Structure formats: C-alpha cells, structure tokens
Amino acid sequence: MQAPPAKILLIDDDLLFLQILSDVFRENGFTVVTANDGLKGVRAYLDETPDVVIVDLVMPNMGGVSTCIEIGRLGRDADPVIILLTSMFKGAPHEHAEAEMGARVHIPKSTSPLDIVIIVEQLLDRIRYRQNKMQG
C-alpha cells in the first residue's frame, strides 16, 4: 500500500520562487499549500496540517525564524519537518541534531528546486522507515 501524497507548506515572499518551487513539488506528487509571509504561513499550518514546512528566512510581517519556532511550538504533537531556506546560507544543505533558528534542516536558496524535492522525499522516507520500524 502506497502512502498518500505528502502535503507541503511553502512560505516565501518571493512570489516567482514560490511558484517555481510549488510547480516542482506538484509535478512530483506533493499536495502544495503556499503562503507569502510568516503570519499567513502559521495560519496555513493550523488550517492544513502539512507534513513538511519550508520557510524563507527573510520575510515581512513575521520572519522565518519566528515562523519556524511558532510552527514548531504549535505542531509539537505532529512533529512536522521544518526546513529553513535562505540565500544567506552557503554550501551544502545541512541537518542539525537539534533545531537551530527553529528548523533542523537548513537549505541554501541557491539549491535547485528538484534537489529540494529530493531532500524532502529523503526526509519523509526516513520518517516513514522509523515509524514502520517502531510499529513492527
């Protein structure tokens, strides 16, 4: 039995980047919800309960760090995958043992959209593997 498509929430004030990333995730079977600032992103998280949240660092109204921390607090039971995406990070994507700036995974915005999808798929596969291992 195949898992239902994962739902992803993309939060970014760069509307062109938001559209490009949305398209690539949809093309790869994800259900996509978008928000163009942190406050709308927190509301969308509460309304949609996504599996993964990708948040831009620098945004109006509520910055990425505050958005990540608030979603992490609200989603404590669901334990969503929270990814911070920004042009301020250089180098390879990185996963931290504990959340830093509200997110365990940090990805440079220069990463190709398809590579971001692959990273998200790998994170979700690892979570599913752990859940299946715990169940039996």
N, C-alpha and C positions, 0 to 999 in steps of 0.2 A: 504494500500500500504506500503510495507516494504522499509525502507531506503536502499540505495545502500551500499555495504560494505565500511566501513571506511578505509581510506588509512593512514598507519602509517610509519613514517620515524624513523628508529633506527640508532643512531650514537654512535659507540663504537669501540675502537681499540682492544678490546679483541675479536678475531675472533670466538672463541669457544662460548663465551657467546652470541655474536651477532647471531650466527647460532641457538643456542638453543632458544633464545627469538623469532627469526624470525619464526622458526618452530611452536612454540606455538601460535603465533598470526595468522599464516596462517591456522592452524588447527581450529581456532575459527572464521574463515570467514573474516579476515582482508586482505587487499592488503598491502603487505610489500615492502618497499624500504629500502636499507641499505647503510651506508657509514662508512668507518673505520677511519675517522678523521674529525675534525671540518670544515676544508675548503671544503672537499668533501660533508659534510653534508649541508653546506649552499648552495652549487651548486645544490645538490639534492632537497633541499627545493624549490628553484626557478624553477627547471625543473618539479617537481612532484606535488607541492602544496598539501601536505598531510594535513589531519585533525588533526593529533597528531604527535608530535615530542618528542622522548625520547632520551636524550643526557647524555652520561657518563661525569663525572666531569673532570677526568684527562685523557687527550689525547695529542698526539703530534700535531704539526703544529698550531692548534688553540684549546685552552682548552674549556671545557664545558661551563663555564660562558660566555666567549666571543661568543661562538657559540649560546647560548641561547639568549643573548642580540641582536646579529645580526639578528637572525631569527625573534625575536620579532619585531625588527625595520622594517625588510622587509615585515613581514606578518601582519602589523598593521591593515589593512583593513580586512583581512581574520580572524584575531584573533585566530591563531592556539593554541591548547592545547600544552603547552611546559612543559615537565617533566624532572627534573634533577635526574639522577640515579647515585649513587656512593657508594662505600664501606666505605667512610668517614662518612656517616650518620649512626647513630644507632637509634634503637627504631622503632616506627611505621611510616608508610608513613604519610606525613603531607601536608595539603594545606594551603597556606598563603593567606591572603586577597589581598595583593599586591605582585607582583613578587619580589622574593629575589634571587640574583645571576642569574637573567634573567628568572627564572621559578617560577610559583606559586605553583607547586606540586613538592615535594622532596620525593624520594623513596629510601630506603636503597637497595643496590645491593644484599643484603642477602635475600630480599623478593623473594618468589618463582615466577618463570615465569608465572604460571597460576594466581597467585594473582595479578601480574602486569596487566595481561589481564583484570581481573575483575575490577580493579581500573579504567583502561582506559574505559571499557564499561560503568561503572557508570558515569564517567565524561561526556562521549558522550551522554548518556541518559539524563543527567541533562541539557545539552546544547540544545538538541532536544526539551525537555519539555518547556524550556524557549522560544525557537523560536516559537513553536506551540502556546503557551500562548499569545505571542505578536501578532501573526497573526490572532488570532480569538477567 
